[in-house]
Amino acid sequence: MRDELARADDLYWKSVLSGEEFQTASVAYEAHLKRARGLVFQYRTADEIAANDDVRDLFERFEHLLSNATTKVEETALLGLEDKPYTRLSEALELYKTKWAARKLAGKSHVQRKRWAAIPDRAVATFIEVVGDKDIHTLTRDDARAFHEYWLHRIAPTRPG
């Protein structure tokens, strides 16, 4: 917990001192998430806070804001003003290759990495070709069906009578 608060503070002060705004939505969201945890609150978006039946949580957030000298970052973190970032399919592929699959690629040569990356690259490129480079949260069952139909026609095309 203490380390999380320190990391959130470091990230915040680094952005303040450099005069830069947060570069991406995911970095800003992560910073506010950690900041809320550092203040011993669970980060929730404003919509989630409003939909929550527990009024006590809302009062505790406002009480903290009113009784302490808070920064804009803390206010944003406590009131859930930073929306959850959405990730496009192409961005998800890069995240997969650079973060989640990093262990699989640890001992591989450059050629082996390129060969390995060709499979997910081709799969996601085909999916994007069929349904578009959508945000992951907007994917639907219809998108999956369209992709399924695409492969059905490629593998077993119907021939006219």
MDTraj code that builds the backbone (N, CA, C; nanometers):
import mdtraj as md
import numpy as np

residues = "MET ARG ASP GLU LEU ALA ARG ALA ASP ASP LEU TYR TRP LYS SER VAL LEU SER GLY GLU GLU PHE GLN THR ALA SER VAL ALA TYR GLU ALA HIS LEU LYS ARG ALA ARG GLY LEU VAL PHE GLN TYR ARG THR ALA ASP GLU ILE ALA ALA ASN ASP ASP VAL ARG ASP LEU PHE GLU ARG PHE GLU HIS LEU LEU SER ASN ALA THR THR LYS VAL GLU GLU THR ALA LEU LEU GLY LEU GLU ASP LYS PRO TYR THR ARG LEU SER GLU ALA LEU GLU LEU TYR LYS THR LYS TRP ALA ALA ARG LYS LEU ALA GLY LYS SER HIS VAL GLN ARG LYS ARG TRP ALA ALA ILE PRO ASP ARG ALA VAL ALA THR PHE ILE GLU VAL VAL GLY ASP LYS ASP ILE HIS THR LEU THR ARG ASP ASP ALA ARG ALA PHE HIS GLU TYR TRP LEU HIS ARG ILE ALA PRO THR ARG PRO GLY".split()
xyz = np.array([
    [0.0824, -0.1188, 0.0000],
    [0.0000, 0.0000, 0.0000],
    [0.0871, 0.1255, 0.0000],
    [0.1865, 0.1253, 0.0843],
    [0.2753, 0.2414, 0.0935],
    [0.3520, 0.2610, -0.0369],
    [0.3968, 0.1504, -0.0972],
    [0.4684, 0.1579, -0.2243],
    [0.3788, 0.2126, -0.3350],
    [0.2519, 0.1722, -0.3343],
    [0.1570, 0.2214, -0.4341],
    [0.1398, 0.3717, -0.4228],
    [0.1269, 0.4209, -0.3012],
    [0.1125, 0.5634, -0.2790],
    [0.2375, 0.6372, -0.3262],
    [0.3535, 0.5814, -0.2960],
    [0.4788, 0.6438, -0.3383],
    [0.4878, 0.6485, -0.4908],
    [0.4503, 0.5390, -0.5578],
    [0.4527, 0.5370, -0.7052],
    [0.3547, 0.6378, -0.7634],
    [0.2364, 0.6457, -0.7044],
    [0.1366, 0.7420, -0.7529],
    [0.1872, 0.8850, -0.7341],
    [0.2483, 0.9114, -0.6177],
    [0.3048, 1.0440, -0.5938],
    [0.4176, 1.0748, -0.6920],
    [0.5044, 0.9776, -0.7139],
    [0.6141, 0.9974, -0.8091],
    [0.5622, 1.0310, -0.9482],
    [0.4628, 0.9562, -0.9926],
    [0.4043, 0.9796, -1.1239],
    [0.3411, 1.1179, -1.1314],
    [0.2687, 1.1549, -1.0265],
    [0.2037, 1.2860, -1.0230],
    [0.3067, 1.3981, -1.0262],
    [0.4060, 1.3922, -0.9371],
    [0.5029, 1.5009, -0.9294],
    [0.5924, 1.5062, -1.0520],
    [0.6194, 1.3930, -1.1103],
    [0.6978, 1.3919, -1.2341],
    [0.6236, 1.4681, -1.3435],
    [0.4929, 1.4460, -1.3536],
    [0.4154, 1.5163, -1.4555],
    [0.4057, 1.6653, -1.4239],
    [0.3955, 1.6999, -1.2963],
    [0.3868, 1.8404, -1.2572],
    [0.5176, 1.9118, -1.2864],
    [0.6292, 1.8522, -1.2452],
    [0.7592, 1.9153, -1.2631],
    [0.7988, 1.9281, -1.4088],
    [0.7604, 1.8313, -1.4899],
    [0.7969, 1.8367, -1.6306],
    [0.7055, 1.9293, -1.7090],
    [0.5952, 1.9700, -1.6463],
    [0.5012, 2.0581, -1.7137],
    [0.4188, 1.9880, -1.8197],
    [0.4240, 1.8562, -1.8223],
    [0.3514, 1.7797, -1.9228],
    [0.2180, 1.7322, -1.8678],
    [0.1219, 1.7247, -1.9547],
    [-0.0035, 1.6601, -1.9194],
    [0.0194, 1.5098, -1.9316],
    [-0.0708, 1.4305, -1.8772],
    [-0.0593, 1.2874, -1.8960],
    [-0.0698, 1.2584, -2.0446],
    [0.0153, 1.1707, -2.0941],
    [0.0244, 1.1488, -2.2375],
    [-0.0894, 1.0646, -2.2923],
    [-0.1362, 0.9703, -2.2186],
    [-0.2433, 0.8857, -2.2711],
    [-0.3501, 0.8668, -2.1653],
    [-0.4663, 0.8283, -2.2115],
    [-0.5773, 0.8057, -2.1187],
    [-0.5447, 0.6947, -2.0207],
    [-0.4757, 0.5919, -2.0670],
    [-0.4473, 0.4799, -1.9776],
    [-0.3481, 0.5189, -1.8684],
    [-0.2521, 0.6037, -1.9005],
    [-0.1566, 0.6496, -1.7988],
    [-0.2283, 0.7369, -1.6962],
    [-0.3148, 0.8264, -1.7438],
    [-0.3891, 0.9133, -1.6522],
    [-0.4821, 0.8309, -1.5637],
    [-0.5513, 0.7368, -1.6248],
    [-0.6429, 0.6526, -1.5480],
    [-0.5668, 0.5746, -1.4415],
    [-0.4556, 0.5170, -1.4793],
    [-0.3745, 0.4385, -1.3843],
    [-0.3256, 0.5266, -1.2693],
    [-0.2853, 0.6480, -1.3000],
    [-0.2382, 0.7399, -1.1958],
    [-0.3506, 0.7741, -1.0979],
    [-0.4700, 0.7978, -1.1487],
    [-0.5820, 0.8308, -1.0609],
    [-0.6267, 0.7093, -0.9801],
    [-0.6181, 0.5936, -1.0408],
    [-0.6504, 0.4698, -0.9713],
    [-0.5572, 0.4514, -0.8516],
    [-0.4282, 0.4694, -0.8746],
    [-0.3295, 0.4537, -0.7676],
    [-0.3445, 0.5633, -0.6623],
    [-0.3772, 0.6837, -0.7075],
    [-0.3933, 0.7945, -0.6141],
    [-0.5115, 0.7682, -0.5200],
    [-0.6215, 0.7192, -0.5771],
    [-0.7378, 0.6875, -0.4936],
    [-0.7029, 0.5787, -0.3929],
    [-0.6299, 0.4758, -0.4380],
    [-0.5880, 0.3690, -0.3458],
    [-0.4986, 0.4256, -0.2366],
    [-0.4107, 0.5175, -0.2758],
    [-0.3214, 0.5803, -0.1783],
    [-0.3975, 0.6588, -0.0732],
    [-0.5138, 0.7090, -0.1092],
    [-0.5986, 0.7816, -0.0144],
    [-0.6969, 0.6880, 0.0555],
    [-0.6779, 0.5579, 0.0383],
    [-0.7577, 0.4520, 0.0986],
    [-0.9031, 0.4524, 0.0477],
    [-0.9178, 0.4781, -0.0806],
    [-1.0468, 0.4684, -0.1467],
    [-1.0293, 0.3802, -0.2693],
    [-1.1347, 0.3091, -0.3040],
    [-1.1324, 0.2334, -0.4289],
    [-1.1703, 0.3299, -0.5400],
    [-1.0940, 0.3286, -0.6500],
    [-1.1275, 0.4180, -0.7597],
    [-1.2529, 0.3684, -0.8300],
    [-1.3458, 0.4582, -0.8489],
    [-1.4671, 0.4305, -0.9254],
    [-1.4924, 0.5513, -1.0136],
    [-1.5459, 0.5277, -1.1315],
    [-1.5822, 0.6409, -1.2163],
    [-1.7018, 0.7111, -1.1524],
    [-1.7267, 0.8330, -1.1972],
    [-1.8389, 0.9099, -1.1430],
    [-1.9705, 0.8352, -1.1611],
    [-1.9866, 0.7693, -1.2763],
    [-2.1089, 0.6913, -1.2998],
    [-2.1221, 0.5761, -1.2005],
    [-2.0119, 0.5097, -1.1716],
    [-2.0144, 0.3987, -1.0759],
    [-2.0451, 0.4486, -0.9349],
    [-1.9898, 0.5647, -0.8999],
    [-2.0170, 0.6220, -0.7675],
    [-2.1644, 0.6582, -0.7570],
    [-2.2187, 0.7199, -0.8620],
    [-2.3594, 0.7616, -0.8611],
    [-2.4533, 0.6417, -0.8566],
    [-2.4146, 0.5322, -0.9222],
    [-2.5004, 0.4137, -0.9267],
    [-2.4916, 0.3300, -0.7996],
    [-2.3914, 0.3565, -0.7170],
    [-2.3702, 0.2790, -0.5957],
    [-2.4787, 0.3134, -0.4928],
    [-2.5380, 0.2120, -0.4339],
    [-2.6424, 0.2335, -0.3336],
    [-2.5860, 0.2790, -0.1992],
    [-2.4561, 0.2599, -0.1783],
    [-2.3943, 0.2941, -0.0502],
    [-2.3632, 0.4438, -0.0464],
    [-2.4508, 0.5215, 0.0129],
    [-2.4351, 0.6665, 0.0204],
    [-2.3180, 0.7021, 0.1116],
    [-2.2889, 0.6146, 0.2054],
    [-2.1804, 0.6394, 0.3008],
    [-2.0470, 0.6603, 0.2279],
    [-2.0227, 0.5822, 0.1203],
    [-1.9001, 0.5954, 0.0419],
    [-1.8904, 0.7350, -0.0193],
    [-1.9994, 0.7826, -0.0735],
    [-2.0021, 0.9160, -0.1342],
    [-1.9737, 1.0230, -0.0287],
    [-2.0369, 1.0108, 0.0883],
    [-2.0144, 1.1071, 0.1962],
    [-1.8686, 1.1050, 0.2423],
    [-1.8098, 0.9870, 0.2525],
    [-1.6696, 0.9765, 0.2951],
    [-1.5769, 1.0450, 0.1950],
    [-1.6076, 1.0296, 0.0663],
    [-1.5267, 1.0951, -0.0373],
    [-1.5361, 1.2471, -0.0249],
    [-1.6584, 1.2978, -0.0108],
    [-1.6756, 1.4429, 0.0031],
    [-1.6156, 1.4940, 0.1333],
    [-1.6297, 1.4179, 0.2396],
    [-1.5722, 1.4584, 0.3684],
    [-1.4207, 1.4708, 0.3578],
    [-1.3590, 1.3756, 0.2885],
    [-1.2136, 1.3818, 0.2706],
    [-1.1747, 1.5059, 0.1899],
    [-1.2509, 1.5336, 0.0846],
    [-1.2206, 1.6499, 0.0013],
    [-1.2371, 1.7806, 0.0771],
    [-1.3402, 1.7892, 0.1600],
    [-1.3680, 1.9132, 0.2325],
    [-1.2773, 1.9339, 0.3534],
    [-1.2314, 1.8247, 0.4146],
    [-1.1520, 1.8375, 0.5371],
    [-1.0016, 1.8395, 0.5129],
    [-0.9587, 1.8197, 0.3896],
    [-0.8159, 1.8186, 0.3588],
    [-0.7880, 1.9131, 0.2432],
    [-0.6666, 1.9653, 0.2432],
    [-0.6246, 2.0448, 0.1272],
    [-0.5903, 1.9440, 0.0171],
    [-0.6734, 1.9366, -0.0837],
    [-0.6534, 1.8364, -0.1879],
    [-0.6096, 1.9015, -0.3185],
    [-0.5412, 1.8222, -0.3983],
    [-0.4972, 1.8684, -0.5293],
    [-0.6014, 1.8303, -0.6340],
    [-0.5848, 1.8808, -0.7526],
    [-0.6752, 1.8489, -0.8628],
    [-0.6718, 1.6979, -0.8916],
    [-0.5543, 1.6379, -0.8820],
    [-0.5406, 1.4941, -0.9062],
    [-0.6201, 1.4146, -0.8035],
    [-0.6110, 1.4560, -0.6754],
    [-0.6861, 1.3868, -0.5709],
    [-0.8364, 1.4034, -0.5896],
    [-0.8784, 1.5222, -0.6282],
    [-1.0207, 1.5449, -0.6524],
    [-1.0705, 1.4561, -0.7663],
    [-0.9922, 1.4518, -0.8726],
    [-1.0287, 1.3675, -0.9868],
    [-1.0342, 1.2214, -0.9458],
    [-0.9377, 1.1788, -0.8639],
    [-0.9322, 1.0393, -0.8201],
    [-1.0497, 1.0034, -0.7299],
    [-1.0832, 1.0913, -0.6362],
    [-1.1906, 1.0612, -0.5414],
    [-1.3302, 1.0717, -0.6028],
    [-1.3456, 1.1617, -0.6996],
    [-1.4770, 1.1804, -0.7603],
    [-1.4950, 1.0988, -0.8886],
    [-1.3914, 1.0255, -0.9275],
    [-1.4036, 0.9378, -1.0436],
    [-1.4195, 1.0125, -1.1742],
    [-1.3504, 1.1233, -1.1885],
    [-1.3676, 1.2072, -1.3064],
    [-1.2836, 1.1637, -1.4259],
    [-1.1969, 1.0666, -1.4069],
    [-1.1173, 1.0133, -1.5182],
    [-1.1866, 0.8884, -1.5692],
    [-1.2337, 0.8939, -1.6926],
    [-1.3024, 0.7781, -1.7503],
    [-1.2052, 0.6634, -1.7718],
    [-1.2592, 0.5436, -1.7663],
    [-1.1776, 0.4265, -1.7956],
    [-1.1344, 0.4327, -1.9410],
    [-1.0079, 0.4078, -1.9673],
    [-0.9624, 0.4135, -2.1068],
    [-1.0108, 0.2921, -2.1851],
    [-1.0343, 0.3126, -2.3102],
    [-1.0742, 0.2029, -2.3970],
    [-0.9610, 0.1730, -2.4916],
    [-0.9457, 0.0470, -2.5223],
    [-0.8348, 0.0018, -2.6030],
    [-0.8848, -0.0522, -2.7360],
    [-0.8278, -0.0011, -2.8438],
    [-0.8607, -0.0515, -2.9763],
    [-0.7927, -0.1865, -2.9964],
    [-0.8447, -0.2625, -3.0903],
    [-0.7890, -0.3955, -3.1180],
    [-0.6397, -0.3880, -3.1509],
    [-0.6017, -0.2912, -3.2334],
    [-0.4610, -0.2787, -3.2712],
    [-0.3739, -0.2461, -3.1495],
    [-0.4250, -0.1639, -3.0576],
    [-0.3503, -0.1320, -2.9360],
    [-0.3415, -0.2540, -2.8452],
    [-0.4482, -0.3315, -2.8407],
    [-0.4490, -0.4521, -2.7575],
    [-0.3438, -0.5505, -2.8071],
    [-0.3283, -0.5596, -2.9371],
    [-0.2264, -0.6486, -2.9930],
    [-0.0872, -0.6058, -2.9468],
    [-0.0603, -0.4769, -2.9507],
    [0.0703, -0.4279, -2.9056],
    [0.0902, -0.4537, -2.7564],
    [-0.0140, -0.4321, -2.6770],
    [-0.0050, -0.4622, -2.5336],
    [0.0241, -0.6093, -2.5117],
    [-0.0442, -0.6929, -2.5879],
    [-0.0234, -0.8371, -2.5762],
    [0.1215, -0.8728, -2.6068],
    [0.1741, -0.8184, -2.7148],
    [0.3100, -0.8541, -2.7557],
    [0.4163, -0.7972, -2.6631],
    [0.3945, -0.6766, -2.6110],
    [0.4984, -0.6128, -2.5299],
    [0.4900, -0.6435, -2.3815],
    [0.3684, -0.6716, -2.3309],
    [0.3550, -0.6941, -2.1866],
    [0.3198, -0.8374, -2.1516],
    [0.2088, -0.8852, -2.2037],
    [0.1580, -1.0144, -2.1601],
    [0.2380, -1.1314, -2.2136],
    [0.2905, -1.1200, -2.3326],
    [0.3641, -1.2313, -2.3915],
    [0.5148, -1.2164, -2.3737],
    [0.5568, -1.1175, -2.2989],
    [0.7001, -1.0908, -2.2819],
    [0.7752, -1.2120, -2.2263],
    [0.7133, -1.2844, -2.1354],
    [0.7794, -1.4024, -2.0780],
    [0.8021, -1.5108, -2.1828],
    [0.7047, -1.5268, -2.2732],
    [0.7185, -1.6278, -2.3786],
    [0.8345, -1.5953, -2.4718],
    [0.8632, -1.4673, -2.4869],
    [0.9637, -1.4236, -2.5831],
    [1.1005, -1.4005, -2.5208],
    [1.1114, -1.4207, -2.3922],
    [1.2327, -1.3843, -2.3185],
    [1.3615, -1.4413, -2.3777],
    [1.3662, -1.5676, -2.4102],
    [1.4918, -1.6257, -2.4566],
    [1.5013, -1.6417, -2.6071],
    [1.4136, -1.5775, -2.6813],
    [1.4089, -1.5976, -2.8257],
    [1.4949, -1.4950, -2.8998],
    [1.5467, -1.5362, -3.0135],
    [1.6245, -1.4458, -3.0979],
    [1.5303, -1.3512, -3.1715],
    [1.5898, -1.2545, -3.2398],
    [1.5103, -1.1577, -3.3160],
    [1.4268, -1.2284, -3.4233],
    [1.4845, -1.3234, -3.4905],
    [1.4142, -1.3978, -3.5960],
    [1.2991, -1.4788, -3.5361],
    [1.3223, -1.5434, -3.4230],
    [1.2164, -1.6208, -3.3574],
    [1.1019, -1.5298, -3.3117],
    [1.1359, -1.4119, -3.2618],
    [1.0325, -1.3169, -3.2193],
    [0.9476, -1.2721, -3.3374],
    [1.0137, -1.2438, -3.4499],
    [0.9389, -1.2015, -3.5693],
    [0.8463, -1.3124, -3.6166],
    [0.8968, -1.4340, -3.6160],
    [0.8160, -1.5490, -3.6584],
    [0.6963, -1.5682, -3.5639],
    [0.7228, -1.5553, -3.4353],
    [0.6153, -1.5698, -3.3369],
    [0.5109, -1.4603, -3.3556],
    [0.5555, -1.3357, -3.3745],
    [0.4641, -1.2214, -3.3847],
    [0.3794, -1.2262, -3.5112],
    [0.4259, -1.2968, -3.6135],
    [0.3508, -1.3021, -3.7397],
    [0.2114, -1.3620, -3.7207],
    [0.1985, -1.4587, -3.6310],
    [0.0687, -1.5257, -3.6115],
    [-0.0346, -1.4310, -3.5496],
    [-0.0079, -1.3695, -3.4334],
    [-0.1085, -1.2765, -3.3806],
    [-0.1269, -1.1539, -3.4698],
    [-0.0197, -1.1078, -3.5350],
    [-0.0329, -0.9930, -3.6257],
    [-0.1314, -1.0237, -3.7376],
    [-0.1169, -1.1393, -3.7976],
    [-0.2042, -1.1780, -3.9089],
    [-0.3478, -1.1989, -3.8606],
    [-0.3631, -1.2625, -3.7461],
    [-0.4972, -1.2889, -3.6929],
    [-0.5714, -1.1583, -3.6625],
    [-0.5055, -1.0660, -3.5941],
    [-0.5699, -0.9398, -3.5579],
    [-0.5922, -0.8538, -3.6821],
    [-0.4971, -0.8545, -3.7757],
    [-0.5151, -0.7779, -3.9002],
    [-0.6372, -0.8272, -3.9763],
    [-0.6573, -0.9576, -3.9804],
    [-0.7739, -1.0137, -4.0487],
    [-0.9019, -0.9752, -3.9755],
    [-0.9004, -0.9848, -3.8438],
    [-1.0179, -0.9476, -3.7652],
    [-1.0529, -0.8008, -3.7876],
    [-0.9512, -0.7149, -3.7881],
    [-0.9726, -0.5724, -3.8106],
    [-1.0253, -0.5475, -3.9520],
    [-0.9758, -0.6229, -4.0473],
    [-1.0237, -0.6112, -4.1855],
    [-1.1730, -0.6427, -4.1947],
    [-1.2174, -0.7390, -4.1156],
    [-1.3579, -0.7819, -4.1206],
    [-1.4488, -0.6886, -4.0405],
    [-1.4108, -0.6551, -3.9173],
    [-1.5018, -0.5789, -3.8300],
    [-1.4568, -0.4358, -3.8038],
    [-1.3350, -0.4013, -3.8375],
    [-1.2826, -0.2676, -3.8120],
    [-1.1997, -0.2634, -3.6847],
    [-1.1231, -0.1566, -3.6700],
    [-1.0360, -0.1408, -3.5523],
    [-1.1168, -0.0769, -3.4397],
    [-1.2016, -0.1577, -3.3792],
    [-1.2945, -0.1111, -3.2762],
    [-1.2296, -0.1102, -3.1388],
    [-1.2949, -0.0355, -3.0485],
    [-1.2599, -0.0458, -2.9077],
    [-1.3042, -0.1836, -2.8607],
    [-1.2247, -0.2459, -2.7766],
    [-1.2545, -0.3815, -2.7317],
    [-1.3915, -0.3883, -2.6635],
    [-1.4261, -0.2868, -2.5866],
    [-1.5531, -0.2910, -2.5133],
    [-1.6750, -0.2823, -2.6044],
    [-1.6552, -0.2465, -2.7309],
    [-1.7698, -0.2358, -2.8218],
    [-1.7878, -0.3598, -2.9086],
    [-1.7006, -0.4577, -2.8946],
    [-1.7146, -0.5802, -2.9738],
    [-1.8420, -0.6535, -2.9336],
    [-1.9082, -0.7085, -3.0326],
    [-2.0348, -0.7758, -3.0073],
    [-2.0324, -0.9174, -3.0632],
    [-2.1351, -0.9891, -3.0313],
    [-2.1535, -1.1233, -3.0841],
    [-2.1640, -1.1183, -3.2371],
    [-2.2245, -1.0114, -3.2888],
    [-2.2360, -0.9949, -3.4340],
    [-2.0989, -0.9832, -3.5000],
    [-2.0050, -0.9184, -3.4319],
    [-1.8686, -0.9100, -3.4851],
    [-1.8058, -1.0489, -3.4932],
    [-1.8272, -1.1278, -3.3887],
    [-1.7738, -1.2645, -3.3872],
    [-1.8376, -1.3479, -3.4979],
    [-1.9673, -1.3300, -3.5177],
    [-2.0361, -1.4031, -3.6257],
    [-1.9827, -1.3621, -3.7620],
    [-1.9612, -1.2330, -3.7818],
    [-1.9079, -1.1842, -3.9094],
    [-1.7706, -1.2442, -3.9356],
    [-1.6894, -1.2536, -3.8316],
    [-1.5562, -1.3129, -3.8456],
    [-1.5679, -1.4623, -3.8763],
    [-1.6587, -1.5282, -3.8111],
    [-1.6835, -1.6701, -3.8351],
    [-1.7287, -1.6919, -3.9799],
    [-1.8210, -1.6104, -4.0249],
    [-1.8694, -1.6200, -4.1632],
    [-1.7566, -1.5956, -4.2624],
    [-1.6720, -1.5000, -4.2322],
    [-1.5578, -1.4707, -4.3189],
    [-1.4736, -1.5962, -4.3391],
    [-1.4415, -1.6649, -4.2288],
    [-1.3580, -1.7847, -4.2392],
    [-1.4330, -1.9010, -4.3025],
    [-1.5619, -1.9113, -4.2782],
    [-1.6397, -2.0161, -4.3449],
    [-1.6323, -2.0016, -4.4963],
    [-1.6468, -1.8797, -4.5461],
    [-1.6415, -1.8561, -4.6901],
    [-1.5011, -1.8749, -4.7466],
    [-1.3989, -1.8509, -4.6655],
    [-1.2610, -1.8706, -4.7103],
    [-1.2240, -2.0186, -4.7152],
    [-1.2679, -2.0921, -4.6126],
    [-1.2301, -2.2338, -4.6014],
    [-1.3170, -2.3214, -4.6902],
    [-1.4464, -2.2979, -4.6883],
    [-1.5386, -2.3825, -4.7651],
    [-1.6334, -2.2923, -4.8449],
    [-1.5839, -2.2337, -4.9529],
    [-1.6703, -2.1442, -5.0294],
    [-1.7861, -2.2214, -5.0930],
    [-1.8991, -2.1573, -5.0996],
    [-2.0134, -2.2201, -5.1637],
    [-2.0011, -2.2017, -5.3149],
    [-2.0218, -2.3102, -5.3853],
    [-2.0091, -2.3040, -5.5312],
    [-2.1479, -2.3034, -5.5930],
    [-2.1655, -2.2195, -5.6936],
    [-2.2975, -2.2181, -5.7580],
    [-2.3255, -2.3515, -5.8265],
    [-2.4529, -2.3970, -5.8139],
    [-2.5079, -2.5205, -5.8620],
    [-2.4507, -2.5794, -5.9806],
])
top = md.Topology()
chain = top.add_chain()
for i, resn in enumerate(residues, 1):
    res = top.add_residue(resn, chain, resSeq=i)
    for name in ("N", "CA", "C"):
        top.add_atom(name, md.element.get_by_symbol(name[0]), res)
traj = md.Trajectory(xyz[None], top)
